[in-house]
């Protein structure tokens, strides 16, 4: 009996040591990853919109925003949209325009607002092109009351932010149900609706099931087994539905019900426009290309913000949709939904055309 107990004890000790070594290795790996991410983020942050003063050009365009401005996944920094716009501008009229890239991957509207006063003072731009918002949906920044708050390097747990982005990207992966544009999140004036690719239908806080009857008609089933029919069709970016559930045709907007997140984004964009106006710089918003990072409702929120604030908006989404269907647009994007060099070229042409039309 004693020998058996000794044998069991000897077997447990190596197992505990292996678990301890695994735990220590995991912690060390996470710490190393965090250090690498912090160093990379700091280098990118320090390099954003480099330059000591206003560039030598008749007019200056400052481009601020997130990874779509920075040029993430372009084959080189020279393929970002500001750099491509610069080359095209130089080909048309050297010295007319200077495009400054002030984009930093991962920036939220709060980050842009914090850095903007310093960038305006540094570069004294005639126009500021602003593309930001998708990271607000990932990280939900707190509202700033003014643009005068400190704008130092943002210290954050980068590993946690990376995990949030990966989880959100998986959650927003393309639905398995092909040819079903109604799949996604929608809202009317007071209720959210969500059609999931697995056949679930969320109506407010209730969960039902949906199945196809015909190409433009669905069958809805409540938890108690009751069934009803719903006719649907797309009306631009909106979803038009008719069912006994509503009593009358209902036009649904894409995305979640506007709430604190959208309010914070639009509030920050209002402050961005005010800061630009105070610096005598023209503020112009852009929206996102129609891929994974144009989260449902975001481009509509940006259009609404431009209208409410009273600034122009370059409709990048419409420019990409004019290229054709999703298959035709595929070469303009990389796998994760960012632009390819071709896609950044579309953005560059959109911005340069606007700059050339400025008086």
C-alpha positions, 0 to 999 in steps of 0.5 A: 500500500505504501509503495502504491501511494509513493508511486502516485505521489511521484506521478503527480509531481511531474504533472504539476511541474508540467502544468506550472511550466505551461502556465509560466510559459503562457504568462511569459509569452503574453508579456512578450507579445504585449511588449512587442505590441507596445513598441510597434504601437509607439513607433507607429504613433511617433511616426504619424504625420512626421515633419517639422512644419508646413510642407512646401506646397501651395496648399496642404491636405492633412489626412487623419484617421485610422488604419485606412488612412495609414495604409495598413496592408498596403505593399509599402507606405507609398501605396497608402491613399495619401501617398498615392494622392501625392504622386497623382497631384505631383504628376498633374501640377508639382508643388500645388498640393502636399498630402500629409499622412496623419493616420494611425492604426487603431485610432478611435474618434477620441484619439483623432480629436486628441492629436488633431490640435498638435497636427494642425499647429504643425502642418497648418493645412488648408483642408483636413480629410477625416476617416474614423469610426470603425474602432469606436465600435470595437473599443467604445471610447469615452466622450471628450468634452473638449479638444484640449485634453492631453494628447500623449501616447495612449497607454493601453493593454494592446494584447487585450485590444488585439483579442477584441479585434479578433473576436469582433472580426470573427463575429462579423465574418461573412454569413454562411447564407449566400445571396441573403442581404437581409442577414445582419442587424437592423433597426427602426425608430425604437426596436432592433432586428437581427437575422442571423445566418444560422436561422435565428431572428431576434425581434427586440429581446425575443428570439424566433426562427426564420426559413426561406419560402421563396426568394423574397419571402421568409417564414417566421416561427415564434418560440411557441410554434406560431408562424407568419410570413414576411416579404422583404426587399432591399431599398438602397441600403435599407431593408423593406419588410411587410408582415403581420408582425408590423401591421404595415410596411416597415423600412429598416435602417442598417445597424444597431439602434443609435445610442451612446456609441453613435452619439459619442462618435458624432459628438467627437466629429463635431468637435473635430470640425470645430477645431478645424474651423478655429484653425481656418482649415476646411474639414471634410469627412470620408466614409468607409469602403463597403467591406468588413470594417464598414460595420452596419450603420457606420457609414450612415452615422458618418453621413448623418454627422456630416449633415448635422455638423455642416461639413462635406462628406466624400462618399467612398462607399458609393465610389466602391459600389460603382465598381460593381458587385462584390466579386468585381470589387474583390481585387480592391481588398485584402482578406481581412477587409482592408484595402489593397493597393488598388483600393487605396488608389480609389480612395486617393482619386476620390480625395484628389478630385475633391482637392482639385475642385476646392476654391 
